[in-house]
Amino acid sequence: MKLNKRYSRSIRENLSFYVSATILTITTLCLYFIMNMAGVGVDDFGNRFFESQHVEDANFSTYMPISETEAKELEEKYDIELDIQSYIHLEHEGTTARLFKKPERIDLYQVTVGEDAKNRDEVVISEGYAVENKVQIGDFITMGDKKYKVTGFFQRPDYLYMIRNEDDAYKNVTTFYLAYVVDEEFDSLGPANVNYLVRYNKDNEKDFRKYVNDTYFMRDYHASGENMRIYMVTMQADLFIIMSYLILAIMPLFAVVLVSIIISRKVKSEQKMIGTLTALGYRKGQLMRHYAGFAMIPGVLGGIIGIIISTVFAQKFGELGLQDYEPMRIECHMDPFVAVLGIIVPTIMYVIAALLSVNKLLKKDTVEMLNGTAAKSNANLKKMLVGKKISFRIKYALRSLIGNPARSFVVLLGIFMGSYIFLLGFSFLDGMNYTGKHMAKEMGTYDRQYVLGELLTDNEYGGQGMLMAQVENAEGKYYSIIGTTDNNPYLNLKDTSGNSVSLENGYYITSVIAQLKNVKVGDEMTVYNPLSMEEFKFNVSGIVNNDMQSAIYLNEDEACKILGMNQVAYNVILSDKELDIPKELVLETIYAADSEEQFNNMTGQMDIMIYLVIILGGVICVASIYVAVNMLVTENRGSISMLKVLGYDNRKINRIVLRVNHILLPIGIILSVPCVFVTVDFFFSYLAEWIGTLVQTYIAPQSYVYTAIFTSISYFGSLLLVRRKVAKVDMVESLKDNRE
């Protein structure tokens, strides 16, 4: 007898198992491949684009202007590249155009569609805004009080993640865009705002920054590593790649464990065959290799099909990861290492499960295997409730559940996996929505925040002035430092216990800093003035309940002390209405309503990815429960046959056999809830390290309902698929042998 002849026959006899196990493997691996391809595609594009377009190492602004002659002298003195960047804000019907003067060497823009502006009535605009608002080449767009003909769309390396203000949390392509016109037209539009772009060639950043601050009085300094418009591209790539390996380690692991348990049980169900082969002289190594071959089928086949599917749809999958960015031209491809890993990981685990099961069986006596009693370790449990006067259905259900813990665990795991994925998808959306609705309350009651280009000592415009700047921590991360009066009417400063915070004395950090850095009241913190690079230490007096800003609140005098200022001044005005402030004095006007809009945009852009995860969750749930219940029917063919002999019809048998696991449905759903909370909390905490905003872990009540409904549909749908297996069991089965 040749063992290889058993492969085709066994596959035919167990086709439903191999199909469902393979589908389960394909589905879970596709999640891994999708995330990985998106991450690699974004990373490759970002690296190439940053290099070709000469992305900045930093940008900064000063209170004293740097002339072109002085800029050239600084370049020679410190061996750097320094560009002067001029820009103007032009408003029209609630939309802002940030119009730049064309750069010379740093942050070069690339026209991606159409052609560059050549005449004074022509303009090129950022592509993301054009796509979002359906602007076509040849259309006319109004900036300020003048119309321009759109000749092309462009991208620039420091705005691939299109946020209007440095402290915004999410992109804005609905009411904000970038633009370029010819230099003659730009110069005719009046005074422009100015900042500076720098690229370093040597390790002389600190010396350069200190000199510029001492000479020109720096207003702010933003390294590219802390500029969300730039680092979000790298962060998104890293996030997708990290998530792909987490998915490979966690999600397929659930499926692999599930399939491995089933393979183990299928091996045990063939103990008579293994005993026969042993009696015929087949060695242990031969048998282990033979059954390892069976176990490899769903792993290798699922991996190969998953690779083919992912490769065919690679570009579409990859573009799902670009919903938050400018329309980057990425090239998604399957990394050979990733492909091999995707096949090897599940296959090895399947094979290990089979080898361990065969090895365990082969330690039994051959006669026991021939009699089919070698793997019956739960015989006493299966005889439970003998003589008890309770319903046959209840007795059968309890024996099936408790007497077969591995099988019950497989069903529970399948339900858990489906519920976990469903709820995980909903929880991401809920967290974003909840944070967007509540963030304005934590930020304050103001409607507008005017960011000024000068330090003022007297306020003649109304509203409430305050001093706002940035400091660095030891890791180079930026915090906002906010100096204001204790009676600022526009700030709702409450501590984490809900008590009002007084800024008369002390330093108060926001709750997002406290959580990310594990800082408590009384702890000492060290920050650095990013302009002068001077060190400053303070003890935390309290924690302000604010997960939106990485900020330190204190009174004006202390803020000026940290920033090295000789007198109290302010550079921000808060107001609940529009103020008559000269345009040339205002760098930015930040609206409180923008914060919620940004998070709403984020949620909308995540929909496609979230719904994809939810759909895959349904497939995983159905497939995993199907293989588990299919195993239940297969292992109980004798009992089902006997019930038919006793006169039970298929409908009644389905109630007895298939309803056994109904109690596991609510248990699996309930168990998934805390696991989802832990996962989402970890994800949002990781994200907060990058964006400085801690998205709240929140699950809406309706999400629990939707999860329960979808999981139940998946569960009962899989039972419907198995019903035909019960109908095919012949009454003759019970006469073949006395199984139990």
N, C-alpha and C positions, 0 to 999 in steps of 0.2 A: 504493500500500500504506500503510495507516494503522498506525502503531506501536502504538496503543492496543489493537488487536485481538489483539496477541500476549500481552497480560497473562493473559487467561483460559486461553489454550492452554498457555502456559508454566507456569502454576500447576498445571494438571491434569497436565502431564507431569512436573512436579517436586514433586508433592504431598507426598511423604514428606519431602523436604528442608524445605519450608515448615512442615510440621506439627512436625517435630522441632526446628527452629530456633526456632519460636514457643514450644514447650513449654520449651525451654532458657531462653529469655528470660523467660517467665512465672515459672519456678521461681526464678531468681536474683533477679528483681525482687521476688517475694513476701518473700524474706528481708529485703530493704531496707525494704519497706512495713511488715512486721510490727514490726521493731525501731523504726522511726520512730513508728508509731502508738502503740506501748506507751510510748515516751519522752515524747511530747507529752501523752498522756493522764495519765500520772503527774505530769508537771510542772504541767499545768493544775489538777489536783485539789489538789496540794500547795500551790500558791500561794493558791488560794481558801480552803482549810482553815486554813492558817497565819494568814491575815488575819482570817477570821471568828472564830477561836477564840483570838486574841490570843497567839500563840506567844511564848515568852520570848526575850529577847536573850541571857540568861545565867541560870545558877542557881549558887548558892554556899552554903557552910555555914561556920559560925564556931564557935570554941571558947567565946566569950562570947555568950549569947543576945541577940537584938535584940527588945525589947518592941514591942508594937503602937504605943505612943506614940512610941517612938524611930523606928519605921519611917515613921510619918507625918511626923516632923520631917525625916528623910532625903529623903523625897519632895519636900517643899517646898524644901529646901536645894539639891538637885541636879536638880530638875525631872525626876523619874523616876516610874515606877510600881513599887511594891515590894510583893510578896505574901509572906506567911508560909505555907509549905506544911508541914503536919503529916502524918506517915504512920506506920503500924505494920506490922510483918511478922507474919503469922499463919501458922503451919505446920500441915499436916495430911497425914500419910502421904506424906512426901517432896515435897509440893507447897507452894509459898509464895504467899500472897496479899499483895500490897502494897496495903494499905488506906489510902486518902487521905481527909483531911478535905476537904470540898467547897471548891473554889477560889472566889475572889471576882472577880478581873479578868484573871488571866494563866493561860495553859494551861487554858482552859475545856474541859470534856469535852462531847461531843455524844452523846446517846442515839440510836443508829441503829436499834435493834430493841426493841420493847416500850415501857416507860415507866420513869421514874426511881423510885428507892426512896422510899416515903412513910412507912413504918412501921419500927419498930425491928428487926423480924425480916425485913426485906427488903434486898436487895442488887442492885446492877447491877455487871456484870463486863465486862472487856475482850472485845471480840467475837472476836478471833483465837483466844483460848483456848477460847471457847465453841464455835466452829466446829470446831477441831481435836479437841476432846474430846466433841463431840456433846451439849453442854449445851443444853437447851431452856428456853424461857420457862415458868415454873411449877415447874421442878425445884428441889430443895433441894441446897445446896452447903455443905460444912462448912469453916469458917475457924476455926482454933484449936480450941476445944472447944465451938463452938456452930454450929447449923445455921441457914441463912438461905434464904429463898425468892427465887429469881432472878426479877426483874421486867423486866429489860432488859439489853441489851448497849450498850457505848459505845466511843467512840474519843476520844483526846485528842492534840493536835498534837505533843507532845514524846515520844510513844510510838507513833508510826506504825510505827516499826521496833522491835519489842518485844525489847529486850535487858534482862537483869536488872541487870547491872553495867556501868559505863561502859567498862571495858576488855574486855568480851566481844567476840568476833568475829562472832557470829551470833545470830539471834533464838532465843528460847526460849518456845514456847507450849504446851509439854507439861507442864512442872512449875512454871510461873510465870505469874501473871496480876495484873491490877489490879482494884480494887474500890472502890465507894463505898457508904456507908450514911448514914443521917440523922445529923446532928451529935450528937444526944443519945446515940445508940448509940456513935458514935466516941469521945466523951468518956468513956464508961463503961468503955472497954477498957484503961485504964491509961496510963502515960507514953508519949509519942510522940516519934519522931525529928523533927527540924525542919531544913529548909533554906529558902532564900529564892529567889524568882523576881523578875527585874528586867527592865524594858523602858526603854530610854533614849530621851529626846526631844531631847537635845542631844549635842554632841560632848564629853561630860564623863566618859566611862567611866573614864579613868585616874585622875582626881581622886577619883571615887567609890570606886574599888577601893582606892586608897591610904588613904583616910580609914577605910574599913571595916576594913582590915587593921590599921591603927594603933590603932583603937579597940576592935574586937571580935575581933581575931586570926583571920583567915580560915584555915579548914582546907583548903578547896579552892574552885576557881572554874572553871566550865565555860561557855565561850561557846557559843552555839547553833551557830556555824560549826564547832565541834570536838565537838559532841554527836552521836554516831553515831545516836541515836534520832531526831534531827531531820534532819541533813544527808544521811543515807542515802537519803531520799526524793528530794532534789535530785540527789544523786550517781547514783542509779539512773536517773533521767530523763536526765541528761546522758550517762550511760554508754550507754544504749540509743540515744540520738540520734547520739552519736559513732560507735558501732558500726554504725549504719545507713548513715552516710556512708562508713565504711571498707568496709562490704560493697558499697555502690554503686561505690566506686572499685576494689575488688579482685575480689570474687567475680563480679559481672557482667562485669567487665573481662576475666576469663579466658574467659567465655562469648562475650563480644563479639569478642574476638580470634579465638576459634575460628570463630565464624560468619563473621566478616569474611574470614578466610583462605579459607573455603569459598566465599563469594560471589565472592571474587577469582578462584578457580579455575574457578567456573562461568562467569564472564565470559570467561575465557580459552578455555573449552571451546566458546564460541559465537563464536570468531573468524571462522569462515566466514560466519555470519550478519552479524556486524558488517562484514566485508569486503563482503558483498553490499549491505548498506544504504549503506555508503560509496560503492560504485560507482553506486548508484541516486541519489546526490546528497544524501543526508542529511548535514547539517552536524554538526560535532563536538559543539556544544552540545546539539543535539537528542538525539543518541545518549547523551550523558552523563546528560541528564535522564531519558531512557527507562530506562536501567539503574539509575539512582538510585531510580526508582520501584519496581523489583523489590526492591532492597535495603531499602526502607522497610517492606515488608510484615511481616517478622517483628518488626521493632522497634516499629512502631506497633500492630500487632495484639497482640503479646505484652504491650506496656505497657498497652493498654486492658483486655485480659482480666485481666491481673494486678491492675489497679485494681479491677475489678468483683469479682473473687474476694476480694481483701483487704477491700473495703468490706463485702461480705456477711458476712464472718467477722471484722470489725474488733474487735468487743467480745471475742470469744473469744481472738483473737490478743493483744489488749491485756492481758487478764487473766493471760496466761501470764507477763507481766512483773511481776505482783503476788504471786507465790507467797511471797515473803520478807516480806511486809508484812501489816499489819492489812487486813481486807477493805474496801479503799477503793472508793468508788462513782465510778469514773472513767467518762468518756465518750470513747470512742475514735472518731476521725473522720479522714478523709483530708485532709490539708493540700493545697490546690490546687497550691501551689508544689512540694510533694513529688511529687504526681501528674504534673505537667508534666515535672519533672526526670527522673522514672522513665521517661517515654516518650522524652524528647529524647536522653538520654545514649546508650542503645544505638542508637537510630535514626541519630543523627549519625555514629556510628562505622561502622555498616553502610554508610551512604551514602558516607562518605569512602573506604572500602575499594573500593566499586564504582567510584567516580569515578576513583580512582587507577589501577585496573586497566584501565578503558576508555581513559583518557587514555594509558596506556602502550602499549596495543594500537594506538591510532590513530596513534601515531608510526611504526608499522611500515608497510611497503609494502602497498598494497591487494592486490596479486597474491599476496603471501605469506599474507595473511589468507584469501584465497579458496582457497588451496591447503592451509590448515590448518597452516602451518609457522611462523607468526609468533611463537608462544609456546613453541617447542621449544628452550629454552636448555639442556636437560639431555640432549641427544641422545647425546653421548659417554658419559655415565654409564649411559644405558640400554643401551649396547652393551658394557658391561663384561663381562668373563669370557668373551668370545667365543673359542671354540677350547679353553677349559679343560675338562678331563675331570672334571666334578663333577656331582652330581645335578641334574636339571632343576628340581626343587622348590627346592633351595638357590639355584641360579642365579636363578630367577624371584623368590625372596624378596629376595635381595640387590639385584637391579635395582629391585624395587618400592620397597624401603626407601630405598636410597641415591639412586636416580634420581629420587625424588619426595620431597625433604626436607620441603617444605611440608606435604604430605599426611601424612607420617609424624609430623611435629610436631603436627598436629591430633589424631591418635590418641593420641600421648603426652600431650598437654595434657588430653584428656578423661580418661584414666586417672589422671593426676596430680590433676585436680580432684576426682574421686570419692574417691580415697584420702586426699587432703588433708582433705576435709570429714569423712569417716568418722573419721579419726585425731584430728582436732581435737575432735570431740565426745567421744570416749573420753578424751582427754588432760585435759579439764576435770574430768571425774569422777575420774580417777586422781589428779590433783593434789590435789583436795580430800580424798580418802580417805587418801592418803599423809600429808598434812600433819596431818590429824586424829589419825592413829595415832601420829605421832612428836612432836606438839607437847608432850604431857605430859612427855616425857623432857627436853625442852629447858627447860621451865618449872621443873622440880625434882622432888624425890621426896616432897613433902608431899602429904597427902590433903585438908587443909583450910587455908584462908587466912582468918583472922578479921580483918576491917577494923574498927578501933575508932573510937569517936566521941570519944575523949579521948587526949591524949598522956600516956603513962605512963613513969615513970623506973625503976620496979621491976616485975619480972615474977613474980607469985605464982601464975600459972595454969598454967605448964608451956609446952612448945613452945619456939620460938625467936622472939624479938622482933626486929623490924627497922623502920626508918623508911622510909616510902614516901610520896612526894608527886609533884607535877608541876612541870615547868618549860616555858617556851615557847622556841621558836627565833625567829629574825628574821622568819619568815613567819607566825608565830602558831600553828604546829603544836605540839602538846603532846608531851612526852616524860615517861615515868615516871623519877623519880630514886629509886634504891633504895640505902639505906645499911644495911649489915649487917656482922657480924663476919666475919673471914677464915675462920673454921672453922664457918660455918653448915652444919649437917648436911643441910639440906633443899634446898640449891641445888647443881646440877651445873654449875658454871661452867667451861667449857672454851673455849679460843680456837679460831679457825678451823682451826688445825693439830692440834687434839686435845689440847693441853697444858693442864694445870690453871692456873687464874687465881688469883692472890693479890691480895687487896684491901687489903693493908697500906699500899700507897702507890699513888696514881694513879687515873685515871678510865678506865673501860672502857665502851664503847658496844656495843650489840648489833649483830649483822651486818645486820639489816634497816635500821638507821639508816645504817650504813656504805655499803650498796649504794644506797639511795635518794638519799643526799646526797653520794655519791662521796667519802667521808671515809676517810683512811688513818691508820695509826699515826703519831703525831707531829704530825698536823695540829691546828690550833687551832680550837676551837669556842666559840661564844658562845651562852649561854642566859640567860633572864630569869626571875627569881622572879615567878610570875604573881600573887602576892599583893602584894608590895611594889614590883614592877616594876623591881627593881634588876638591873643587868647583872652577869654572871659569865662569865669566860673561863677555859678550861682546855685543856691539850694531851691528846690521846687517847693513853693508855698501852697500850691493847690493844683487840681486838675479840672480844667474847664470841659464841660460836656460838649464836645465838638469833634465829630469824626470826619469832618469835611476838609479841615485845614491842618496842616502840620505847622502850628503857630505857637508863639510864646507871647502872652499878654502881660503888659506891665505899664506903669505910669510913664508919662512923657519924659520926665527928668531922667529916669533910669534908662529909658530907650536911647536918649541922646548920649548918655554916658557910655553905653556899649558901642554906639556908632561913632564916638569920638567927636561929638558936636559940642560947641561952647554955649549954645543957647537953645531954648525950646523952639522947634519949628515943625512944620508938617508938610507932607507931600501928597496927602489923600484927603478928599472931602466926601463925607457921607451925607446923603440927602434923601428925603422921601418925595422930592419933586425935582423938576428940571431947574437948574441954576444957570444964571447968565454969567458964565465964565468964558473969558476969551479963548477962542479955539487954539491959538498958538500956545496957550498955557497947558492945555489938556493933552496928555499922551493917549489915554484910554478912558472910555466910559464903560464901566462894567455894570450890567443890569442884573438885579437879583433874580429876575425870571429866567435868565439865561441858564442858570444852574440846573433847574428842573428840566428845561428843554434839552440840555446836553444829555442828561441821563435818560430821557425819553428817546432821544436819538440812538443812544447806546443800546437800549432794549430793542428798538426796532431793527437795528442792524444785526443783532444777535439771533433774531427769530429763526432765520433759515437754519443756522447751525443747531439751535436748540431743538427745532422740530425734527431735524435729521436724527439727533440723538434719541428723541422720543420714539420715532418710527423704528429705529434699530432696537430700542428697548422692547418694543412690542414683539419684534421678530425673535429676539433672544428669549423673551418670556414664553412665547408659544412653543419655540423649539425645545427649550429646556424642560418645560412641563410635559411636552409630548414624549420626549425620550424617557422621562421618568415614569409616566403613567403607562407608556407602552411596555416598559420593563415590568410594571405591576401586572399587566394583563398576561405577558409572556410567562412570568414566574407562577401565575395562578391558573394556567390553562387547565390543569387537572381539576381544580376546585370549580372553575367555571363550567367545565364539562359535566361534573357531578351535579351541579345545580340544574343544568339542562336535563339530565337524566331524571332528576326529582320533579321535573315539570315546570320549572321557572322559565318564563319567556325572556327574551333578550332585554326587554324594557326593565323588568324587575331585577335581572342580573346586573344591568348597568347601575341601577340604584344601589345595589349592595356593594359592588366592586369599585365603581368609579367615584362614589360619594365618600369613600373612605377618607380621602384627603381634604375634604371641604374645611375641616377645622384648621388646616394649615394655612388656608388663604388669609384670614385676618392676622394670624401670627406672623406670617412673612411680611405683610404690609406694615405692621406695627414695628417689627424689628428694623425695617429699612429707614424709619424716620430718624433715629439718633445717628445712624451712619451717614445719612445725607447731611445732617447738621454739621457733623465733624468735617466731612469733605468740603462743603461749601465754605465753612469758616476758615479752613486751611487755604482754600483757593483765594478767597477775598483778602485774607491776611497777606498772602504772597503778592497779590496784585497791589495792595496798599503800599508795599515797599517801593513800587515803581511810580504810582500816581499820587501818593500822598493823601489819598482819601480811602477811608475804611468803609466799604460798602457793607450795609447791615445784613446779617444773616437772618432772613425773614421768609417764612412760608405762609402764604395767604390761606385762609380756611378753604376756599374753593379748590386750591391745588391739592389738598388732601382728598377732597371728593373726586376730583378728576383722576388722581392717581389710583384711588380705590376702584373707580369705574373701569379705567383702562386695564388695570391688572386683572380685574374680574373677567372682563371680556376676553383677555388673552388666555386666562386660565380655563374658562368654560369653552372657549373656542378650541383649545387643544384637546379637551375631553371629547368634543364632538368628532374630532379627527380620529380618536382612538375607538370610538363606538363600533366601527366596522370590524376592528380586531376581535371584539367580543363576539360579534355575530359569526365570524369565521371559525370559531372554536367548535370542533366536532365532539359529539357525545362519546365517541369512541376513545377520546383522549383519556378518560377516567378509567378505562378498562385495560390500558396498556401496562400500567404498573401501579403499585400502591405507593404513591409518592410520600405521603406523610401519615 
